[in-house]
């Protein structure tokens, strides 16, 4: 697992994950990432636990030999798995896993990302030693959501559009080589955005999207999120426009005031994993529920 993915699992993803990308823009030049340091103020870390820009760490279940794209639609939740972390503490993981092999064929990814894969050997050679990004990963930032969609070029990708302003849009693509080839192909595609739903800039929601291709060497795949072991949670399924979304409502008193409540929503179709995450104080609970419902209804 990459260093930045592991830190995301612990929830310590810093604003700097996109701060290094401020020099980039809609042209999609390659950009780096950064992570929070151990010297961060504890209260700041708790608040930033909710800054989910690359929020969901990839969960790969070793095995699974079903044919590519046989994962159907939807998936199932496995809640509250305890995992140990380096400081001796524990986190709770929520796993969302497809019913079968939900990888898509690499040939179905037809965007400009393939050009970046062709230059991957040179990119790996020239990458600075201080970079926190895996050498076979390309990170880009965008001003327009359609540019990110076009960059990936997967015709079955649907971005759930809601009428809220974007604050960050990014892609993070990890390339892999098949055993019988020296060429890099997109193996794991991460695509995410944050949007502000309230006048207070601390309150936003994120959409994280993951696509695995058959260049990724494992079969059954999914995503998971992590919260502290003080969190309490409930889950439900909600059917909206023919889709059955898995919803997790959480409360964690260890987070800073105003960031203790959150809602996560999971969905998978056509080999695309979707994760919605919103944070809110008690007084914005109804507004957050409204945003979550709009997000689910925005799928065509």
C-alpha positions as a LaTeX table, in Angstrom:
\begin{tabular}{lrrr}
\hline
Residue & $x$ (\AA) & $y$ (\AA) & $z$ (\AA) \\
\hline
Unk1 & 0.00 & 0.00 & 0.00 \\
Unk2 & 1.35 & 3.46 & $-0.85$ \\
Unk3 & 2.33 & 5.76 & 2.01 \\
Unk4 & $-0.28$ & 8.37 & 1.20 \\
Unk5 & $-2.99$ & 5.69 & 0.96 \\
Unk6 & $-2.07$ & 4.36 & 4.40 \\
Unk7 & $-2.24$ & 7.83 & 5.90 \\
Unk8 & $-5.61$ & 8.37 & 4.25 \\
Unk9 & $-6.83$ & 5.26 & 6.05 \\
Unk10 & $-5.89$ & 6.85 & 9.35 \\
Unk11 & $-7.63$ & 10.00 & 8.25 \\
Unk12 & $-4.65$ & 12.32 & 8.39 \\
Unk13 & $-4.86$ & 13.67 & 4.88 \\
Unk14 & $-3.67$ & 17.25 & 4.93 \\
Unk15 & $-4.88$ & 20.24 & 2.94 \\
Unk16 & $-1.46$ & 20.05 & 1.34 \\
Unk17 & $-2.54$ & 17.01 & $-0.66$ \\
Unk18 & $-3.70$ & 19.54 & $-3.22$ \\
Unk19 & $-1.65$ & 22.51 & $-2.05$ \\
Unk20 & 1.27 & 21.25 & $-4.10$ \\
Unk21 & $-1.04$ & 21.24 & $-7.09$ \\
Unk22 & $-1.89$ & 24.94 & $-6.92$ \\
Unk23 & 0.50 & 25.55 & $-9.76$ \\
Unk24 & $-1.55$ & 23.27 & $-11.97$ \\
Unk25 & $-4.94$ & 23.80 & $-13.45$ \\
Unk26 & $-7.30$ & 22.79 & $-16.19$ \\
Unk27 & $-4.42$ & 21.90 & $-18.45$ \\
Unk28 & $-3.89$ & 18.84 & $-16.24$ \\
Unk29 & $-0.10$ & 19.05 & $-15.83$ \\
Unk30 & 1.31 & 16.35 & $-13.58$ \\
Unk31 & 1.20 & 17.31 & $-9.93$ \\
Unk32 & 2.45 & 15.99 & $-6.62$ \\
Unk33 & 0.89 & 15.23 & $-3.26$ \\
Unk34 & 1.83 & 15.87 & 0.35 \\
Unk35 & 0.65 & 14.55 & 3.69 \\
Unk36 & 0.16 & 15.86 & 7.22 \\
Unk37 & 3.13 & 15.70 & 9.58 \\
Unk38 & 3.21 & 14.27 & 13.08 \\
Unk39 & 3.84 & 17.74 & 14.52 \\
Unk40 & 0.34 & 18.95 & 13.59 \\
Unk41 & $-1.77$ & 20.36 & 16.39 \\
Unk42 & $-4.07$ & 17.62 & 17.74 \\
Unk43 & $-7.21$ & 19.69 & 17.29 \\
Unk44 & $-6.21$ & 20.45 & 13.71 \\
Unk45 & $-5.63$ & 16.77 & 13.02 \\
Unk46 & $-9.09$ & 15.91 & 14.37 \\
Unk47 & $-10.65$ & 18.50 & 12.11 \\
Unk48 & $-8.63$ & 17.36 & 9.14 \\
Unk49 & $-9.68$ & 13.78 & 9.77 \\
Unk50 & $-12.77$ & 14.85 & 7.88 \\
Unk51 & $-10.91$ & 16.31 & 4.92 \\
Unk52 & $-11.60$ & 13.44 & 2.57 \\
Unk53 & $-10.08$ & 14.33 & $-0.78$ \\
Unk54 & $-8.55$ & 10.97 & $-1.52$ \\
Unk55 & $-10.71$ & 9.60 & 1.21 \\
Unk56 & $-11.21$ & 5.92 & 0.58 \\
Unk57 & $-8.25$ & 3.62 & 0.67 \\
Unk58 & $-8.31$ & 0.89 & $-1.92$ \\
Unk59 & $-9.29$ & $-2.48$ & $-0.53$ \\
Unk60 & $-8.29$ & $-5.44$ & $-2.65$ \\
Unk61 & $-9.48$ & $-8.89$ & $-1.70$ \\
Unk62 & $-6.86$ & $-11.33$ & $-2.88$ \\
Unk63 & $-8.35$ & $-14.02$ & $-5.04$ \\
Unk64 & $-11.41$ & $-13.87$ & $-7.20$ \\
Unk65 & $-11.02$ & $-15.40$ & $-10.63$ \\
Unk66 & $-14.36$ & $-14.46$ & $-12.10$ \\
Unk67 & $-14.44$ & $-12.91$ & $-15.55$ \\
Unk68 & $-13.81$ & $-9.18$ & $-15.74$ \\
Unk69 & $-16.84$ & $-6.95$ & $-15.19$ \\
Unk70 & $-18.94$ & $-9.75$ & $-13.66$ \\
Unk71 & $-19.43$ & $-7.77$ & $-10.44$ \\
Unk72 & $-22.95$ & $-6.77$ & $-11.45$ \\
Unk73 & $-24.29$ & $-3.69$ & $-9.71$ \\
Unk74 & $-24.21$ & $-2.72$ & $-6.09$ \\
Unk75 & $-22.22$ & $-4.41$ & $-3.36$ \\
Unk76 & $-22.36$ & $-5.29$ & 0.30 \\
Unk77 & $-21.15$ & $-3.58$ & 3.49 \\
Unk78 & $-18.97$ & $-5.13$ & 6.15 \\
Unk79 & $-19.01$ & $-2.71$ & 9.09 \\
Unk80 & $-16.81$ & $-2.06$ & 12.10 \\
Unk81 & $-13.77$ & $-4.24$ & 11.46 \\
Unk82 & $-11.06$ & $-3.34$ & 13.97 \\
Unk83 & $-7.56$ & $-2.69$ & 12.66 \\
Unk84 & $-4.38$ & $-1.91$ & 14.57 \\
Unk85 & $-2.32$ & 1.18 & 13.83 \\
Unk86 & 1.31 & 1.95 & 14.54 \\
Unk87 & 0.75 & 3.87 & 17.78 \\
Unk88 & $-0.97$ & 0.88 & 19.33 \\
Unk89 & $-4.47$ & 2.24 & 18.84 \\
Unk90 & $-7.31$ & 0.90 & 16.75 \\
Unk91 & $-9.49$ & 2.13 & 13.94 \\
Unk92 & $-12.82$ & 0.90 & 12.66 \\
Unk93 & $-13.03$ & $-0.03$ & 8.97 \\
Unk94 & $-16.18$ & $-0.07$ & 6.88 \\
Unk95 & $-15.74$ & $-2.19$ & 3.76 \\
Unk96 & $-17.88$ & $-2.01$ & 0.64 \\
Unk97 & $-17.22$ & $-4.91$ & $-1.70$ \\
Unk98 & $-18.61$ & $-5.82$ & $-5.11$ \\
Unk99 & $-20.40$ & $-9.13$ & $-5.48$ \\
Unk100 & $-17.91$ & $-10.39$ & $-8.04$ \\
Unk101 & $-15.01$ & $-9.18$ & $-10.14$ \\
Unk102 & $-15.95$ & $-5.58$ & $-10.90$ \\
Unk103 & $-12.83$ & $-4.69$ & $-12.87$ \\
Unk104 & $-13.36$ & $-3.14$ & $-16.29$ \\
Unk105 & $-11.38$ & $-3.88$ & $-19.42$ \\
Unk106 & $-8.36$ & $-1.66$ & $-19.85$ \\
Unk107 & $-9.36$ & $-1.11$ & $-23.47$ \\
Unk108 & $-12.53$ & 0.67 & $-22.26$ \\
Unk109 & $-10.42$ & 3.48 & $-20.77$ \\
Unk110 & $-9.94$ & 5.74 & $-23.78$ \\
Unk111 & $-9.02$ & 9.15 & $-22.42$ \\
Unk112 & $-5.76$ & 11.09 & $-22.36$ \\
Unk113 & $-4.72$ & 9.09 & $-19.31$ \\
Unk114 & $-3.36$ & 6.54 & $-21.77$ \\
Unk115 & $-0.86$ & 9.09 & $-23.08$ \\
Unk116 & 0.43 & 9.57 & $-19.55$ \\
Unk117 & 0.84 & 5.82 & $-19.23$ \\
Unk118 & 3.02 & 5.77 & $-22.34$ \\
Unk119 & 5.40 & 8.30 & $-20.78$ \\
Unk120 & 5.37 & 6.52 & $-17.40$ \\
Unk121 & 8.91 & 5.03 & $-17.70$ \\
Unk122 & 10.37 & 8.53 & $-18.19$ \\
Unk123 & 8.13 & 9.95 & $-15.45$ \\
Unk124 & 9.38 & 7.31 & $-13.03$ \\
Unk125 & 12.98 & 8.03 & $-13.91$ \\
Unk126 & 12.64 & 11.81 & $-13.52$ \\
Unk127 & 10.45 & 11.87 & $-10.37$ \\
Unk128 & 12.15 & 13.71 & $-7.46$ \\
Unk129 & 13.21 & 11.54 & $-4.54$ \\
Unk130 & 11.21 & 13.73 & $-2.13$ \\
Unk131 & 7.90 & 13.10 & $-3.90$ \\
Unk132 & 5.23 & 11.47 & $-1.73$ \\
Unk133 & 3.48 & 10.13 & $-4.82$ \\
Unk134 & 4.14 & 6.56 & $-5.92$ \\
Unk135 & 6.44 & 6.67 & $-8.96$ \\
Unk136 & 3.87 & 4.91 & $-11.12$ \\
Unk137 & 1.07 & 7.34 & $-10.17$ \\
Unk138 & $-0.07$ & 10.48 & $-11.98$ \\
Unk139 & $-2.00$ & 13.12 & $-10.01$ \\
Unk140 & $-3.82$ & 15.96 & $-11.76$ \\
Unk141 & $-6.09$ & 18.79 & $-10.75$ \\
Unk142 & $-8.87$ & 20.42 & $-12.78$ \\
Unk143 & $-11.08$ & 23.47 & $-12.86$ \\
Unk144 & $-13.96$ & 21.73 & $-14.64$ \\
Unk145 & $-15.49$ & 18.36 & $-13.83$ \\
Unk146 & $-15.95$ & 17.50 & $-17.51$ \\
Unk147 & $-12.20$ & 17.80 & $-18.10$ \\
Unk148 & $-11.58$ & 15.13 & $-15.47$ \\
Unk149 & $-14.23$ & 12.86 & $-16.98$ \\
Unk150 & $-12.74$ & 13.30 & $-20.47$ \\
Unk151 & $-9.24$ & 12.58 & $-19.13$ \\
Unk152 & $-10.40$ & 9.15 & $-17.95$ \\
Unk153 & $-12.52$ & 8.41 & $-20.99$ \\
Unk154 & $-14.70$ & 5.61 & $-19.60$ \\
Unk155 & $-18.09$ & 5.83 & $-21.26$ \\
Unk156 & $-19.98$ & 4.25 & $-18.35$ \\
Unk157 & $-18.63$ & 6.68 & $-15.76$ \\
Unk158 & $-21.37$ & 8.92 & $-14.37$ \\
Unk159 & $-20.54$ & 11.80 & $-12.09$ \\
Unk160 & $-23.48$ & 12.57 & $-9.77$ \\
Unk161 & $-24.03$ & 16.26 & $-10.44$ \\
Unk162 & $-25.58$ & 18.52 & $-7.84$ \\
Unk163 & $-25.97$ & 22.28 & $-7.84$ \\
Unk164 & $-23.16$ & 23.10 & $-5.39$ \\
Unk165 & $-19.86$ & 24.87 & $-6.13$ \\
Unk166 & $-16.73$ & 22.77 & $-6.52$ \\
Unk167 & $-13.69$ & 23.47 & $-4.38$ \\
Unk168 & $-11.34$ & 20.70 & $-5.56$ \\
Unk169 & $-11.38$ & 18.30 & $-8.52$ \\
Unk170 & $-8.61$ & 15.77 & $-9.05$ \\
Unk171 & $-7.64$ & 12.43 & $-10.56$ \\
Unk172 & $-5.02$ & 9.99 & $-9.29$ \\
Unk173 & $-4.16$ & 7.15 & $-11.66$ \\
Unk174 & $-1.79$ & 4.30 & $-10.86$ \\
Unk175 & $-0.29$ & 2.44 & $-13.80$ \\
Unk176 & 0.62 & $-1.24$ & $-13.91$ \\
Unk177 & 2.46 & $-3.54$ & $-16.28$ \\
Unk178 & 1.07 & $-6.91$ & $-17.24$ \\
Unk179 & 3.50 & $-9.80$ & $-17.00$ \\
Unk180 & 3.73 & $-10.17$ & $-20.76$ \\
Unk181 & 4.20 & $-6.46$ & $-21.54$ \\
Unk182 & 6.60 & $-3.62$ & $-20.80$ \\
Unk183 & 3.86 & $-1.02$ & $-21.31$ \\
Unk184 & 2.06 & 0.67 & $-18.44$ \\
Unk185 & $-1.72$ & 0.66 & $-18.42$ \\
Unk186 & $-4.12$ & 2.42 & $-16.01$ \\
Unk187 & $-4.80$ & $-0.07$ & $-13.23$ \\
Unk188 & $-6.52$ & 1.97 & $-10.52$ \\
Unk189 & $-8.26$ & 5.24 & $-11.33$ \\
Unk190 & $-9.26$ & 7.53 & $-8.48$ \\
Unk191 & $-11.43$ & 10.54 & $-9.30$ \\
Unk192 & $-12.75$ & 12.89 & $-6.69$ \\
Unk193 & $-14.22$ & 16.28 & $-5.97$ \\
Unk194 & $-15.33$ & 18.34 & $-3.00$ \\
Unk195 & $-18.26$ & 20.74 & $-3.04$ \\
Unk196 & $-19.37$ & 23.36 & $-0.56$ \\
Unk197 & $-22.98$ & 23.09 & 0.60 \\
Unk198 & $-22.97$ & 25.88 & 3.21 \\
Unk199 & $-21.70$ & 29.44 & 3.52 \\
Unk200 & $-19.27$ & 28.24 & 6.19 \\
Unk201 & $-16.29$ & 26.87 & 4.20 \\
Unk202 & $-15.69$ & 24.15 & 6.80 \\
Unk203 & $-18.80$ & 22.35 & 5.64 \\
Unk204 & $-18.52$ & 20.47 & 2.37 \\
Unk205 & $-19.16$ & 17.07 & 0.90 \\
Unk206 & $-17.00$ & 14.87 & $-1.27$ \\
Unk207 & $-17.57$ & 12.41 & $-4.08$ \\
Unk208 & $-14.85$ & 9.79 & $-4.52$ \\
Unk209 & $-14.90$ & 7.46 & $-7.52$ \\
Unk210 & $-12.76$ & 4.37 & $-8.08$ \\
Unk211 & $-12.33$ & 2.28 & $-11.22$ \\
Unk212 & $-10.19$ & $-0.86$ & $-11.35$ \\
Unk213 & $-9.12$ & $-2.29$ & $-14.70$ \\
Unk214 & $-7.92$ & $-5.76$ & $-15.62$ \\
Unk215 & $-4.38$ & $-4.35$ & $-15.49$ \\
Unk216 & $-4.85$ & $-4.41$ & $-11.72$ \\
Unk217 & $-3.65$ & $-7.92$ & $-10.79$ \\
Unk218 & $-6.35$ & $-8.87$ & $-8.28$ \\
Unk219 & $-9.91$ & $-10.01$ & $-8.82$ \\
Unk220 & $-12.56$ & $-9.05$ & $-6.28$ \\
Unk221 & $-12.19$ & $-5.41$ & $-5.32$ \\
Unk222 & $-13.91$ & $-2.78$ & $-3.24$ \\
Unk223 & $-13.27$ & 0.26 & $-1.08$ \\
Unk224 & $-13.16$ & 0.96 & 2.61 \\
Unk225 & $-13.17$ & 3.92 & 4.97 \\
Unk226 & $-11.77$ & 4.25 & 8.47 \\
Unk227 & $-12.93$ & 6.07 & 11.62 \\
Unk228 & $-11.68$ & 6.10 & 15.20 \\
Unk229 & $-12.70$ & 3.34 & 17.57 \\
Unk230 & $-14.83$ & 5.85 & 19.50 \\
Unk231 & $-17.30$ & 6.18 & 16.64 \\
Unk232 & $-20.83$ & 4.87 & 16.84 \\
Unk233 & $-22.70$ & 4.11 & 13.65 \\
Unk234 & $-25.87$ & 2.79 & 12.10 \\
Unk235 & $-26.48$ & 1.63 & 8.55 \\
Unk236 & $-29.41$ & 1.36 & 6.21 \\
Unk237 & $-30.23$ & 0.65 & 2.60 \\
Unk238 & $-32.25$ & 3.15 & 0.61 \\
Unk239 & $-33.73$ & 2.56 & $-2.82$ \\
Unk240 & $-33.63$ & 5.62 & $-5.06$ \\
Unk241 & $-34.53$ & 5.54 & $-8.76$ \\
Unk242 & $-33.96$ & 1.80 & $-8.97$ \\
Unk243 & $-30.63$ & 1.78 & $-7.13$ \\
Unk244 & $-30.09$ & 0.46 & $-3.62$ \\
Unk245 & $-27.55$ & 2.67 & $-1.85$ \\
Unk246 & $-25.75$ & 1.61 & 1.34 \\
Unk247 & $-25.74$ & 4.43 & 3.90 \\
Unk248 & $-23.68$ & 4.73 & 7.08 \\
Unk249 & $-24.55$ & 7.39 & 9.69 \\
Unk250 & $-21.75$ & 8.07 & 12.17 \\
Unk251 & $-21.00$ & 10.08 & 15.29 \\
Unk252 & $-17.54$ & 10.39 & 16.78 \\
Unk253 & $-17.01$ & 12.49 & 19.92 \\
Unk254 & $-13.23$ & 12.50 & 19.38 \\
Unk255 & $-13.58$ & 14.90 & 16.45 \\
Unk256 & $-13.63$ & 18.63 & 16.95 \\
Unk257 & $-16.96$ & 20.30 & 17.63 \\
Unk258 & $-19.09$ & 20.70 & 14.54 \\
Unk259 & $-17.40$ & 17.77 & 12.78 \\
Unk260 & $-18.65$ & 14.87 & 14.87 \\
Unk261 & $-21.54$ & 13.83 & 12.62 \\
Unk262 & $-21.13$ & 12.39 & 9.13 \\
Unk263 & $-22.96$ & 10.42 & 6.48 \\
Unk264 & $-21.32$ & 8.06 & 4.00 \\
Unk265 & $-23.03$ & 6.53 & 0.96 \\
Unk266 & $-21.69$ & 3.62 & $-1.12$ \\
Unk267 & $-22.69$ & 2.45 & $-4.59$ \\
Unk268 & $-21.19$ & 0.47 & $-7.48$ \\
Unk269 & $-22.32$ & $-0.01$ & $-11.06$ \\
Unk270 & $-20.58$ & $-0.76$ & $-14.36$ \\
Unk271 & $-17.32$ & $-1.27$ & $-12.51$ \\
Unk272 & $-17.39$ & 2.21 & $-10.98$ \\
Unk273 & $-17.34$ & 2.54 & $-7.18$ \\
Unk274 & $-18.93$ & 5.71 & $-5.77$ \\
Unk275 & $-18.51$ & 7.08 & $-2.26$ \\
Unk276 & $-20.28$ & 10.16 & $-0.89$ \\
Unk277 & $-19.16$ & 11.73 & 2.39 \\
Unk278 & $-20.62$ & 14.74 & 4.20 \\
Unk279 & $-19.76$ & 16.27 & 7.58 \\
Unk280 & $-22.13$ & 18.46 & 9.59 \\
Unk281 & $-23.00$ & 19.81 & 13.04 \\
Unk282 & $-26.32$ & 18.97 & 14.65 \\
Unk283 & $-27.93$ & 22.20 & 13.46 \\
Unk284 & $-27.17$ & 21.28 & 9.83 \\
Unk285 & $-28.39$ & 17.69 & 10.05 \\
Unk286 & $-31.51$ & 18.29 & 7.95 \\
Unk287 & $-29.56$ & 20.25 & 5.36 \\
Unk288 & $-26.97$ & 17.46 & 5.11 \\
Unk289 & $-29.74$ & 14.88 & 4.69 \\
Unk290 & $-31.18$ & 16.98 & 1.88 \\
Unk291 & $-27.79$ & 17.12 & 0.14 \\
Unk292 & $-27.33$ & 13.37 & 0.51 \\
Unk293 & $-30.74$ & 12.69 & $-1.00$ \\
Unk294 & $-30.03$ & 15.05 & $-3.90$ \\
Unk295 & $-26.75$ & 13.22 & $-4.53$ \\
Unk296 & $-28.50$ & 9.86 & $-4.79$ \\
Unk297 & $-31.23$ & 11.29 & $-7.00$ \\
Unk298 & $-28.69$ & 12.89 & $-9.35$ \\
Unk299 & $-27.76$ & 9.58 & $-10.98$ \\
Unk300 & $-29.49$ & 9.37 & $-14.37$ \\
\hline
\end{tabular}
